[in-house]
């Protein structure tokens, strides 16, 4: 049976940071977790996002904006580089 949730200690070991650092990230909203009594549980489904393996909508939008701006400013240069 696969686990659905990780404890803060398990996540700390995966991220190679302290449990306190995990708790700070939870409180800052950088890691989504649910409160279970005095502890937190982190969904295994969210692990890819935490590890940076998945792009969030915000990250994707930022990348698209940067690419559009780069193409707008350096389009001719990029075209010439692609031709060589």
N, C-alpha and C positions, 0 to 999 in steps of 0.2 A: 504494500500500500504506500503510495507516494504522499509525502508531506504537503500540506496546503499552505502552511505558515512556518515562518522562521522566527526564532527568538532573537532578541537584540544581541545576545552572546554569539549565536550562530552566524548572524549577519556580520558582526564585528570580525569574526575569524575569516569569513569569505573576503571581506574588504581589506583585511589586514590593518584594521584600525581598532582603537579601544571601544569598549562598550559605551563609555561616556561620550565619545565622538559620535557614535550612532545615535544616542539619545539627543544630542545637540542638533543633529541633522533632522531628526524627527520633529523636534520642537520648532525648527526653522522652516519646516515644510518641504525640505529637500528630499525626504524619504516619507512615503505614505505608509502609515501604520494605524492599526486599531488598538485601542486601549483594552487590556484584559486585566482587570483588577489594578494592581500597581505596576504591571508590566505592559509591554507592547508586543504585538505580533505583526510581522511583515509578510504579506502575501508572496508566495513563490512566483506568482504571475508577474509581479512588479520587479522581480530580480533583474531582468534584462535591462529595464530602464535605469535601475540603480547602478548597474555595472557599466552603463553607457553603451550597451549593445543595441539599443533601440533609440530612435530619434523621437523626441516629444514633438507635439504639434508646434510648440513655440520655437524649438530648435530648427525644425523644418522650414518654418516661415522665415526665420532669420537667414538661413542658408539661401533660400530662394531670393530674398531681397538683395543679399550680397552678390549673388551670381548675376542678377539682372543689372545691378549697378556696375559691376565689372564689365559686362558685355557692352553696356551703354558707353562707358568711358574708354574702353580699350578694344572695342569690337574690331576695328581695322587692323590693329596690331595682332590680335588673336587670329584673325583670318589669314594674315601674312605668315604667321608662325605655323599655322596648320597646313599651309600650302607648301612649306619647305620640307 
